Amino acid sequence: MSASPDRETRAPALEIRDLGKSFGSVRALRDITVVVESGTVHCVLGENGAGKSTLCHLVGGSLAPDTGTLRLYGQPYAPRRPADALGAGIAMVHQHFSLVPTLTVGENLRLLRLPDLARRVDRVADEYGLVLDLGARVAELPVGLRQRVEIVKALLREPRLLLLDEPTGVLDPAGTEALLATCRLIADRGGAVVLITHKLGEVARAGDTATVLRGGRVVGGGPLADLPAERLVPLMIGRPADSLDPALSGTIGLTGTGTDADAGAEPGPDVAIGSPVADPALDCGTATRTTAPRTAASPSGTATRQGPPALRIHGLTVRGADATPVLDDVALEVEPGHIVGIAGVEGNGQSELMAVLGGSRAPDSGSVTLGPADITRATPRRRTAAGLGVVPEDRHHDGCVPDLSVTDNLLLGRLGQFRRGGLFLDRPAMRRAAQDMLSAHDIRADSPDTPMSALSGGNQQKVVLARELALNPLVCLAAAQPTRGLDVGAVDAVHTRIREAAEQGAGVLVVSSELDELLALCDRVVVAYRGRLSAPVATGAPTAREHIGHLMLGAEAAPDPVTTELVRADSALPAHEVPSAHDSPITPPLP
Ligand SMILES: Nc1ncnc2c1ncn2[C@@H]1O[C@H](COP(=O)(O)OP(=O)(O)OP(=O)(O)O)[C@@H](O)[C@H]1O
């Protein structure tokens, strides 16, 4: 990072005055004034669709404002294209990846055409600890590592202003910590960072100042010392923090790190919207709503299991390019009415498991059954018809068709229900169904006819979730990072929807790199490590967090026969009474 220059240092790094931007009839931003000082990390916060990415695009030169002006280190700045921003010393990491998947990491970096590339790569690795495997093919990297490549690409340019649009959504805890440390380092050396995030823990750990947007306007801002979380939340979502599920504190980063490798991480702000799920009584006095931990018996209300599990994975092995197993004899059962989480550092087989479940990757051996149906080799379409909802890891790439309308994306996979007289689709009926889904899921779209690509990232995620939750029948929902990119209010709503799906009898499998989310949502959690799954850990157990943390680091353990037996038998015991596997070593997967 080059230090901010000389005589310009007293001017703010970035001054945005009265900026406005519309897309057709949508006023994405109006009268936006923001000042980002040199030497600071400035957080931009706000609910999904508030205008945060649009603001970044205006500064980054990929969009032009309708009104207003920009100044960069005191000089007028009016980029017409991204190259202008790069030339002015601004680098940006977007929500969506801009890597060529068929090329290696090194080949992608060479596309930047930067002088002294090797020196720059070494410097970024040394200074920020961001090391890359230059020979790895991008298509084979988990999304967290792809994001790391994007961040390194930005840093290789040695920018004086770095714009980060939700960079941590796809990072694992260690990656998040490294990035936040990078932001601080840049600011401490006189540069400036604009950080867009929904995670209040990150704001508290890395930010100096903030601007809050809602409905395209600035609704608050200033030094973060004056903006504790209980003031930020209502500014962001228009309702008080205590209206949110107390179990969400960790998920949105209000307590602890909001991540699993909580070990060694700094605490977040000393304010919580409620209590950790394991102890709902410990709210900070602001919560008006308390959520009891889910129990294994409560969703379906049945003490004994009738029929097959919603999802059964048996002996699943998938080999990588060099024939080593990336999934190694994996077994897992998800009973109807239960929510099972898969925790783990990214790159331990979760992506491959989701690809097998979604039907985009065939296993080398093993089977997947959905209720009574063997779907191991079924096409994605057949899986949908059989009642398997899948929210893929990379929703933008795999979960939606950006050029199609919101209506088409919401109803993909069940268009047959809207056929009239053979080939013709009943468009008015589709539109009505889509409108109902938009309202029910609070999806902010101009109209059901809007192209998916015109929705904000968080609203795209809500569309994918709404579509998969609407499957009828929904035997099992397999969701990877279901709340990635969602604002705190939307996270609350999605958790409620997932719980409702389970209460109505669906099995739910949630893959998440956020342990807080899994603890808030799931009856039990298994841990992915080097392509294998641990024995289940009951989330209600007081030691669950610590135990899962150990398993994520690869702690060896043997199966806890009691938990295993209880889980297999679909015990009627509430989850918090199911013995934890903590004291017992673990496992290979359930047989
Ligand atoms: N290319 C576009 N065409 C039409 N409308 C757009 C376009 N890009 C953004 N919008 C609209 O502008 C508004 C602001 O979107 P933006 O992506 O900036 O929100 P955001 O705050 O970044 O949301 P998120 O947190 O979900 O990423 C939304 O209503 C969105 O639908």
The ligand as an SDF file (V2000), in Angstrom:
LIG
                    3D

 31 33  0  0  0  0  0  0  0  0999 V2000
  -28.4530   -2.7020  -12.8150 N   0  0  0  0  0  0  0  0  0  0  0  0
  -29.5530   -2.4080  -12.1230 C   0  0  0  0  0  0  0  0  0  0  0  0
  -30.7330   -2.2430  -12.7410 N   0  0  0  0  0  0  0  0  0  0  0  0
  -31.8410   -1.9480  -12.0570 C   0  0  0  0  0  0  0  0  0  0  0  0
  -31.8880   -1.7860  -10.7160 N   0  0  0  0  0  0  0  0  0  0  0  0
  -30.7460   -1.9480  -10.0340 C   0  0  0  0  0  0  0  0  0  0  0  0
  -29.5240   -2.2730  -10.6990 C   0  0  0  0  0  0  0  0  0  0  0  0
  -28.5570   -2.3580   -9.7690 N   0  0  0  0  0  0  0  0  0  0  0  0
  -29.1390   -2.1170   -8.5780 C   0  0  0  0  0  0  0  0  0  0  0  0
  -30.4500   -1.8650   -8.7400 N   0  0  0  0  0  0  0  0  0  0  0  0
  -31.4050   -1.5380   -7.6820 C   0  0  0  0  0  0  0  0  0  0  0  0
  -30.8350   -0.5000   -6.8960 O   0  0  0  0  0  0  0  0  0  0  0  0
  -31.1560   -0.7080   -5.5210 C   0  0  0  0  0  0  0  0  0  0  0  0
  -29.8840   -0.7250   -4.7020 C   0  0  0  0  0  0  0  0  0  0  0  0
  -29.1830   -1.9320   -5.0040 O   0  0  0  0  0  0  0  0  0  0  0  0
  -27.7520   -2.2630   -4.3890 P   0  0  0  0  0  0  0  0  0  0  0  0
  -27.2480   -3.4880   -5.0710 O   0  0  0  0  0  0  0  0  0  0  0  0
  -26.9210   -1.0530   -4.4380 O   0  0  0  0  0  0  0  0  0  0  0  0
  -28.1390   -2.5830   -2.8710 O   0  0  0  0  0  0  0  0  0  0  0  0
  -27.2190   -3.1200   -1.6790 P   0  0  0  0  0  0  0  0  0  0  0  0
  -27.4140   -2.1890   -0.5440 O   0  0  0  0  0  0  0  0  0  0  0  0
  -25.8390   -3.3160   -2.1650 O   0  0  0  0  0  0  0  0  0  0  0  0
  -27.9230   -4.5090   -1.3390 O   0  0  0  0  0  0  0  0  0  0  0  0
  -27.3110   -5.9340   -0.8390 P   0  0  0  0  0  0  0  0  0  0  0  0
  -26.9910   -5.7680    0.6170 O   0  0  0  0  0  0  0  0  0  0  0  0
  -28.4580   -6.8670   -1.0240 O   0  0  0  0  0  0  0  0  0  0  0  0
  -26.1470   -6.2550   -1.6930 O   0  0  0  0  0  0  0  0  0  0  0  0
  -31.9850   -1.9740   -5.4660 C   0  0  0  0  0  0  0  0  0  0  0  0
  -33.3360   -1.6140   -5.4840 O   0  0  0  0  0  0  0  0  0  0  0  0
  -31.6250   -2.7030   -6.7210 C   0  0  0  0  0  0  0  0  0  0  0  0
  -32.6650   -3.5480   -7.1510 O   0  0  0  0  0  0  0  0  0  0  0  0
  1  2  1  0
  2  3  1  0
  2  7  2  0
  3  4  2  0
  4  5  1  0
  5  6  2  0
  6  7  1  0
  6 10  1  0
  7  8  1  0
  8  9  2  0
  9 10  1  0
 10 11  1  0
 11 12  1  0
 11 30  1  0
 12 13  1  0
 13 14  1  0
 13 28  1  0
 14 15  1  0
 15 16  1  0
 16 17  2  0
 16 18  1  0
 16 19  1  0
 19 20  1  0
 20 21  2  0
 20 22  1  0
 20 23  1  0
 23 24  1  0
 24 25  2  0
 24 26  1  0
 24 27  1  0
 28 29  1  0
 28 30  1  0
 30 31  1  0
M  END
$$$$
